[in-house]
Amino acid sequence: MALTSIQVIAFGMIAEKIKTKELVLEYMPDTEVLLGYLYQQYPDLQHTKFSIAINKKMAVGKTAIPVGAEVALLPPFSGG
């Protein structure tokens, strides 16, 4: 993975919608830019609820993405 990229890991129905479990993308400065890219490339995601975690910490609202970060796309889940 290049130093100017981010690794995006998708789980569950998110991985099914984008047809892969892992993407390596050019660096994106924050979650708003990332979501814009994902919605453009994968329009089905616009109608799908999911959460974003950056380096294993949940992101809320517009959150900065560090260079080289691991970003997870998490479908809704419930405890039990």
N, C-alpha and C positions, 0 to 999 in steps of 0.2 A: 504494500500500500504506500502510495506516495505521501510525502510530508504535507502536501497541500490538498489532501483529500479527507473525506470522512467515510466511515464504514456504517452502512445502514443495514440493520438486521430486522427482518419482518417476521412476525409470528401469526399463527392461526389463519383466520380469514383474510388478514392483510396480505400475508404471503401468497395466498391463493389468488387474490385480486391482482397483485403485481407480477404473479407467475415466477417468483423467485424468493428465496429466503434471505438473500444477501445482495446488496448493491454497494459499489464503491463509487462515490460521487465526488466531483470537484468540490472544494471547500465552499461551504455556505455559511455566512456570518451568524445567522440566527434561525429560529424555528419558523418565522414567518416566510423567509425566503425559501427554506426547505419545503414547507407546505405548498407554496406557490408552484415550485418545480414539480413536486409529486402530483398535485392536482392537474397540472398541464400534461404530464406524461401518462398519468393513470386516472382519467376522469371519474372512474367508478369510486375512487376514494373520497370524492367530494360528498358523497351520500353515505359515508361510513364513519361511525364513531370509533375513534382510537386515541390512545395516549402516546406521548413521546417521552422517552427517557434518554438522558444524555449521560454517558459514563455511569450508568446504573442509578441515576437520580432522576426522579420524575420532573419533567419540565412543565411549568405553568405559564400560559400566555407567551409573549415574545421573550424567548430565552436565547442568550448567546451560545453559540456552538464553538468550542475550542478547536483549533486545527488538530487533526488526527483523532478526533472524538469518535466514540462508538455510540451510534444513535439507534435506539430500539423503537420500533413501531409496534405498539401493544394493543390488541383488540380488547374490548370490554371483558372484564372477568369478575367473578363473584367469589367471595370466600365461602367456606363451608366447614 
